[in-house]
Amino acid sequence: MRVDKIPVSSFAKEFDFEDIRPYYDREAREVLFRLLEDPLFFKLVNYLWPQMTIEEVQGKADKVFSNLDFQLQFMHTAIRTIVARTATELTSSGFEHLDRNEAYLFIANHRDILLDSAILQILLVEHGFSTSEITFGNNLMDNGFITDFGRLNRMFTVQREGTSKELYEISRKLSAYIRHTIVDKKTSVWIAQRNGRTKDGIDATQTGLLKMINISGDQTLEKNYEQLKIVPLTISYGYEPCDVLKVKELYLSSLHTKYKKDQGEDLNSIITGITQPKGGIHLAVGTPIVNELEQLREINNDNEKIKKITSWIDKQIYTNYRLWPTNYIAADLLEKSNKYVDKYTLEEKENFIGYVSNSLSIIDGDRDFLEQLFLKIYSNPVYSNIQTL
């Protein structure tokens, strides 16, 4: 049995992370065998590992003594199966920017609830790195099977509800845990650049995220961020996961003061994201934001320093975003132009027009407005990329 002996730096000593942390390696085996007794696990097996027999499942389970073992024995093949079924290709770039002996804070654009971070995990392994820990909203946890499954996959919980005072304390604790994971545990962390997925195709980093990360630092602002080695991460899909659901949410939000999710909507988004065809997928790893931090010494205001870091993250995300034919087609349709006609074929354009029409046919509302919302999801990455040139 492996025993977790992890040092705790001064910034983390006042916090108890028991209610948010992933499972320790020493807990992984017991949790997995608990999952094996749940009928839902074998429903997943039938979908994610269709060729695997019960005997093979048991054989793989016998090799699990840590969270990473579980990911390598089960999840790596599962995510590769999802990609093979729903994508035409999965490519990547930028892993040469990383050092296998370092831990990083991956700040990522967020397009799909599950796959964004899951795809990073398989590519990390395939490039010779260990997997990262992953933030996971408490709205997605059920204190049962999903919670066990998530925590076994090195996910830690982000609490999202509370009073202003409670949310501040939640932020302090989350910040301390992220720094503890990177500095003490020497383990990388994946976190989205904003609260929730990008709905409109604009991948903008929230300054509040950067402020939260800095709360736990006990040095200068520059040193606090240098300690975490921020790496912007960009994922792009030829066909946006849950695009119809995102358009529906944007449309209803435009009619009401506050969008209210239906019961089970998050789970539906996870399933849709997993099963929906995506065309190509590309994940780009940016360069660590370390050397640039020296420039902040010339700025006297911390808020301005954070805005500067935010702009550096956004610039890498926009620049590294792989633009697909669908992005250029949407821009031309929106502008009623042929500006990007050299970026796609006539067949690709006709297929996308048909896709948009079929997708919008299941949403009630102003058709022209719905089409504008749909096309903006795909065209906004083009405009964001242009802004960085």
C-alpha positions as CSV (number, residue, x, y, z in Angstrom):
1,M,0.0,0.0,0.0
2,R,1.3,3.5,-0.9
3,V,1.3,6.1,1.8
4,D,0.9,9.8,1.0
5,K,3.6,11.9,2.7
6,I,3.1,15.4,1.5
7,P,4.7,18.5,3.0
8,V,2.5,21.4,3.8
9,S,3.8,25.0,3.2
10,S,2.9,27.8,5.6
11,F,0.2,29.2,3.2
12,A,-1.8,25.9,3.4
13,K,-1.5,25.0,7.1
14,E,-4.6,26.8,8.2
15,F,-6.8,24.9,5.9
16,D,-8.4,21.4,6.0
17,F,-8.7,20.2,2.4
18,E,-10.6,17.0,3.2
19,D,-13.9,18.1,1.6
20,I,-12.4,19.2,-1.7
21,R,-9.4,17.0,-2.4
22,P,-9.1,14.1,-4.8
23,Y,-8.7,10.6,-3.3
24,Y,-5.2,9.8,-2.0
25,D,-3.4,7.0,-3.7
26,R,-3.8,4.8,-0.6
27,E,-7.6,5.2,-1.0
28,A,-7.8,4.5,-4.8
29,R,-8.0,0.7,-4.6
30,E,-10.8,0.6,-2.1
31,V,-12.8,3.3,-4.0
32,L,-12.4,1.4,-7.3
33,F,-13.7,-1.9,-5.9
34,R,-16.6,0.1,-4.4
35,L,-17.3,1.4,-7.9
36,L,-17.1,-2.1,-9.3
37,E,-20.1,-3.1,-7.2
38,D,-22.2,-0.3,-8.7
39,P,-24.3,-1.4,-11.8
40,L,-23.6,2.1,-13.3
41,F,-19.9,1.2,-13.6
42,F,-20.7,-1.7,-16.0
43,K,-23.0,0.5,-18.0
44,L,-19.9,2.7,-18.5
45,V,-17.8,-0.3,-19.4
46,N,-20.3,-1.3,-22.1
47,Y,-20.0,2.1,-23.6
48,L,-16.4,3.1,-23.0
49,W,-14.7,-0.3,-23.2
50,P,-17.1,-2.3,-25.4
51,Q,-14.6,-5.1,-26.0
52,M,-13.6,-5.6,-22.4
53,T,-14.9,-8.6,-20.6
54,I,-15.7,-8.7,-16.9
55,E,-12.6,-10.8,-16.4
56,E,-10.5,-8.2,-18.1
57,V,-12.1,-5.4,-16.0
58,Q,-11.1,-7.4,-12.9
59,G,-7.6,-8.0,-14.2
60,K,-7.1,-4.3,-14.7
61,A,-8.6,-3.5,-11.3
62,D,-6.0,-5.8,-9.7
63,K,-3.3,-3.5,-11.1
64,V,-4.7,-0.3,-9.5
65,F,-2.9,1.0,-6.5
66,S,-3.1,4.7,-7.2
67,N,-5.2,7.4,-9.0
68,L,-2.7,7.4,-11.8
69,D,-3.0,3.6,-12.1
70,F,-6.7,3.9,-12.5
71,Q,-6.3,6.6,-15.2
72,L,-3.7,4.5,-17.1
73,Q,-5.6,1.2,-16.8
74,F,-9.1,2.5,-17.5
75,M,-9.5,6.2,-18.4
76,H,-6.8,6.5,-21.0
77,T,-8.4,3.9,-23.3
78,A,-11.9,5.3,-22.5
79,I,-11.0,8.9,-23.6
80,R,-9.2,7.6,-26.7
81,T,-12.4,5.6,-27.5
82,I,-14.5,8.7,-27.2
83,V,-12.1,10.6,-29.5
84,A,-12.1,7.8,-32.0
85,R,-15.9,7.6,-32.1
86,T,-16.6,11.4,-32.3
87,A,-13.6,13.1,-33.9
88,T,-11.9,12.9,-37.2
89,E,-8.5,13.8,-35.7
90,L,-6.8,14.8,-32.4
91,T,-3.7,16.8,-32.8
92,S,-1.6,18.8,-30.3
93,S,1.3,21.3,-30.1
94,G,3.5,22.9,-27.6
95,F,4.4,20.1,-25.2
96,E,8.1,20.9,-25.9
97,H,7.5,24.1,-23.8
98,L,7.1,21.9,-20.6
99,D,9.7,20.4,-18.3
100,R,8.8,16.9,-17.0
101,N,10.4,17.8,-13.6
102,E,8.1,20.8,-13.1
103,A,4.5,21.3,-12.1
104,Y,2.3,23.9,-13.8
105,L,-1.0,25.7,-13.5
106,F,-2.7,25.1,-16.8
107,I,-5.2,27.9,-17.3
108,A,-7.4,26.7,-20.1
109,N,-10.2,27.9,-22.3
110,H,-13.3,25.9,-21.6
111,R,-15.6,24.4,-24.3
112,D,-16.7,21.0,-22.9
113,I,-17.4,20.1,-19.3
114,L,-15.5,16.8,-19.4
115,L,-13.4,16.5,-22.5
116,D,-11.3,19.6,-22.3
117,S,-9.4,18.4,-19.2
118,A,-9.7,14.7,-20.1
119,I,-8.0,15.2,-23.5
120,L,-5.2,17.0,-21.7
121,Q,-4.7,14.0,-19.4
122,I,-4.2,11.5,-22.3
123,L,-1.9,13.8,-24.2
124,L,0.2,14.5,-21.1
125,V,0.7,10.7,-20.6
126,E,1.5,10.2,-24.3
127,H,4.1,12.9,-24.1
128,G,5.8,11.4,-21.1
129,F,4.2,13.5,-18.3
130,S,2.1,12.6,-15.3
131,T,-1.5,13.6,-15.3
132,S,-2.7,16.8,-13.6
133,E,-5.3,17.4,-10.9
134,I,-8.5,19.0,-12.3
135,T,-11.0,21.5,-10.9
136,F,-14.6,20.2,-10.9
137,G,-17.7,22.2,-9.9
138,N,-19.7,21.0,-6.9
139,N,-22.8,21.3,-9.0
140,L,-21.6,18.3,-10.9
141,M,-20.9,16.2,-7.8
142,D,-23.6,13.9,-6.4
143,N,-21.8,12.5,-3.3
144,G,-22.2,9.1,-4.9
145,F,-20.9,7.3,-8.0
146,I,-20.0,10.5,-9.9
147,T,-18.1,11.9,-6.9
148,D,-16.2,8.7,-6.4
149,F,-15.4,8.5,-10.1
150,G,-14.3,12.2,-10.3
151,R,-12.1,12.1,-7.2
152,L,-10.5,8.9,-8.4
153,N,-9.6,10.8,-11.6
154,R,-7.7,13.4,-9.6
155,M,-10.5,15.9,-9.6
156,F,-10.9,18.4,-6.7
157,T,-14.1,20.3,-5.9
158,V,-14.8,24.0,-6.5
159,Q,-17.6,25.2,-4.3
160,R,-19.8,27.7,-6.1
161,E,-22.5,28.8,-3.7
162,G,-22.6,30.9,-0.6
163,T,-22.8,34.4,0.8
164,S,-20.1,37.0,-0.1
165,K,-18.2,36.2,3.0
166,E,-18.5,32.4,2.5
167,L,-17.4,32.7,-1.1
168,Y,-14.3,34.7,-0.1
169,E,-13.3,32.0,2.4
170,I,-14.0,29.4,-0.3
171,S,-11.7,31.3,-2.6
172,R,-8.9,31.5,0.0
173,K,-9.1,27.7,0.5
174,L,-9.2,26.9,-3.2
175,S,-6.2,29.2,-3.8
176,A,-4.3,27.6,-1.0
177,Y,-5.1,24.1,-2.3
178,I,-4.0,24.9,-5.9
179,R,-0.7,26.4,-4.6
180,H,-0.2,23.4,-2.2
181,T,-0.8,21.0,-5.1
182,I,1.8,22.7,-7.4
183,V,4.4,23.7,-4.8
184,D,4.2,20.9,-2.2
185,K,2.8,18.0,-4.1
186,K,4.7,18.9,-7.3
187,T,1.5,18.1,-9.3
188,S,0.1,20.2,-12.1
189,V,-3.4,21.6,-12.0
190,W,-6.0,22.3,-14.8
191,I,-8.4,25.1,-14.2
192,A,-10.8,26.9,-16.6
193,Q,-10.1,30.5,-17.4
194,R,-13.6,31.5,-16.3
195,N,-16.5,30.2,-14.3
196,G,-18.3,27.8,-16.6
197,R,-17.9,27.0,-20.3
198,T,-17.5,29.6,-23.0
199,K,-21.0,30.0,-24.5
200,D,-20.4,32.7,-27.1
201,G,-17.1,31.6,-28.6
202,I,-15.0,34.3,-26.8
203,D,-12.3,32.8,-24.6
204,A,-11.7,35.6,-22.2
205,T,-9.9,35.0,-18.9
206,Q,-11.7,36.4,-15.8
207,T,-9.5,38.7,-13.8
208,G,-11.3,37.3,-10.7
209,L,-9.6,34.0,-11.3
210,L,-6.2,35.6,-11.2
211,K,-7.1,37.5,-8.1
212,M,-8.2,34.2,-6.4
213,I,-5.0,32.5,-7.3
214,N,-2.9,35.3,-5.8
215,I,-4.8,35.2,-2.4
216,S,-2.7,32.3,-1.1
217,G,0.7,33.9,-2.0
218,D,2.9,35.1,0.8
219,Q,5.5,36.9,-1.4
220,T,5.3,39.7,-4.0
221,L,2.7,39.4,-6.7
222,E,5.3,38.6,-9.2
223,K,6.8,35.9,-7.1
224,N,3.4,34.5,-6.3
225,Y,2.7,33.9,-9.9
226,E,6.2,32.8,-10.8
227,Q,5.8,30.0,-8.2
228,L,2.8,28.6,-10.1
229,K,4.3,28.7,-13.6
230,I,1.0,29.5,-15.5
231,V,0.7,27.8,-18.8
232,P,-2.2,29.0,-21.1
233,L,-4.0,26.0,-22.7
234,T,-6.1,26.2,-25.8
235,I,-8.5,23.5,-27.1
236,S,-10.5,23.9,-30.2
237,Y,-13.2,21.7,-31.8
238,G,-14.3,21.7,-35.5
239,Y,-17.8,21.3,-34.2
240,E,-18.5,23.0,-30.9
241,P,-19.6,20.6,-28.1
242,C,-23.2,21.3,-27.0
243,D,-23.5,24.1,-29.5
244,V,-27.3,23.8,-29.6
245,L,-27.6,23.8,-25.8
246,K,-25.3,26.9,-25.7
247,V,-27.4,28.7,-28.2
248,K,-30.6,27.8,-26.3
249,E,-29.1,29.1,-23.1
250,L,-27.9,32.4,-24.8
251,Y,-31.3,32.9,-26.3
252,L,-33.3,32.3,-23.1
253,S,-30.8,34.5,-21.2
254,S,-31.6,37.3,-23.7
255,L,-35.3,37.0,-22.9
256,H,-35.0,36.8,-19.1
257,T,-33.0,38.5,-16.4
258,K,-31.5,35.2,-15.2
259,Y,-31.0,31.8,-16.9
260,K,-32.1,28.9,-14.7
261,K,-30.8,25.5,-15.5
262,D,-33.2,22.6,-15.6
263,Q,-32.7,19.6,-13.3
264,G,-30.1,17.3,-14.9
265,E,-29.0,19.8,-17.4
266,D,-25.3,19.6,-16.5
267,L,-25.4,15.8,-16.8
268,N,-27.1,16.1,-20.2
269,S,-24.3,18.5,-21.3
270,I,-21.7,16.0,-20.2
271,I,-23.4,13.2,-22.2
272,T,-23.9,15.4,-25.2
273,G,-20.3,16.6,-25.1
274,I,-19.1,13.0,-25.0
275,T,-21.3,11.7,-27.8
276,Q,-21.6,14.6,-30.2
277,P,-19.5,14.5,-33.4
278,K,-16.7,17.1,-33.2
279,G,-14.8,17.0,-36.4
280,G,-11.2,17.8,-35.6
281,I,-9.8,18.5,-32.1
282,H,-6.6,20.4,-31.4
283,L,-5.0,21.1,-28.0
284,A,-2.2,23.7,-27.9
285,V,0.1,24.1,-24.9
286,G,1.3,27.7,-24.5
287,T,4.7,28.9,-23.1
288,P,4.9,29.3,-19.3
289,I,4.3,32.9,-18.1
290,V,7.5,33.3,-16.0
291,N,10.0,35.6,-17.7
292,E,7.4,38.2,-18.5
293,L,6.6,38.7,-14.9
294,E,9.7,40.9,-14.5
295,Q,7.8,43.5,-16.5
296,L,5.3,43.9,-13.7
297,R,7.8,45.5,-11.4
298,E,7.4,48.7,-13.5
299,I,3.6,48.8,-12.6
300,N,2.6,50.1,-9.2
301,N,-1.0,49.0,-9.1
302,D,-1.8,45.3,-8.4
303,N,-5.0,45.4,-10.3
304,E,-3.1,46.6,-13.4
305,K,-0.6,43.9,-12.9
306,I,-3.4,41.3,-12.9
307,K,-4.9,42.8,-16.0
308,K,-1.5,42.5,-17.7
309,I,-1.2,38.8,-16.8
310,T,-4.8,38.3,-18.0
311,S,-3.9,39.9,-21.4
312,W,-0.8,37.6,-21.7
313,I,-3.0,34.5,-21.1
314,D,-5.7,35.7,-23.6
315,K,-3.1,36.5,-26.3
316,Q,-1.7,33.0,-26.1
317,I,-5.1,31.4,-26.1
318,Y,-6.3,33.4,-29.1
319,T,-3.1,32.9,-31.0
320,N,-2.9,29.2,-30.4
321,Y,-6.5,28.5,-31.2
322,R,-6.6,26.3,-34.3
323,L,-9.2,27.7,-36.6
324,W,-11.3,25.1,-38.5
325,P,-13.2,25.5,-41.8
326,T,-16.4,25.9,-39.7
327,N,-15.0,29.0,-38.0
328,Y,-14.2,30.7,-41.3
329,I,-17.5,29.6,-42.9
330,A,-19.5,31.0,-39.9
331,A,-17.6,34.4,-40.3
332,D,-18.4,34.6,-44.0
333,L,-22.1,33.7,-43.4
334,L,-22.4,36.2,-40.6
335,E,-20.8,39.0,-42.7
336,K,-22.5,37.8,-46.0
337,S,-19.0,37.8,-47.6
338,N,-16.4,35.6,-49.2
339,K,-13.5,37.0,-47.2
340,Y,-12.3,33.6,-46.0
341,V,-13.4,31.5,-49.0
342,D,-9.8,30.2,-49.4
343,K,-10.1,28.5,-46.0
344,Y,-12.8,26.0,-46.9
345,T,-14.4,24.1,-49.7
346,L,-17.8,24.5,-51.2
347,E,-18.7,21.1,-49.9
348,E,-17.6,22.1,-46.4
349,K,-19.7,25.2,-46.6
350,E,-22.8,23.4,-47.8
351,N,-22.4,20.8,-45.0
352,F,-22.1,23.4,-42.4
353,I,-25.1,25.3,-43.6
354,G,-27.1,22.1,-43.4
355,Y,-25.8,21.4,-40.0
356,V,-26.8,24.9,-38.7
357,S,-30.3,24.5,-40.2
358,N,-30.8,21.1,-38.7
359,S,-29.5,22.2,-35.3
360,L,-31.7,25.2,-35.1
361,S,-34.8,23.3,-36.1
362,I,-35.1,21.9,-32.6
363,I,-35.1,25.3,-30.9
364,D,-38.2,27.5,-30.6
365,G,-37.6,31.2,-31.1
366,D,-36.7,34.0,-33.5
367,R,-34.9,32.0,-36.2
368,D,-32.7,34.9,-37.5
369,F,-31.6,35.8,-34.0
370,L,-30.9,32.1,-33.1
371,E,-28.8,31.8,-36.3
372,Q,-26.8,34.9,-35.4
373,L,-26.1,33.4,-31.9
374,F,-25.1,30.1,-33.5
375,L,-22.8,31.6,-36.1
376,K,-21.1,33.8,-33.5
377,I,-20.1,30.8,-31.4
378,Y,-18.1,29.6,-34.4
379,S,-17.0,33.0,-35.8
380,N,-15.8,34.7,-32.6
381,P,-12.5,32.7,-32.5
382,V,-11.7,34.2,-35.9
383,Y,-12.2,37.7,-34.6
384,S,-10.3,37.0,-31.4
385,N,-7.4,35.6,-33.4
386,I,-7.3,38.7,-35.7
387,Q,-7.1,41.0,-32.6
388,T,-3.8,39.4,-31.6
389,L,-2.2,40.0,-35.0
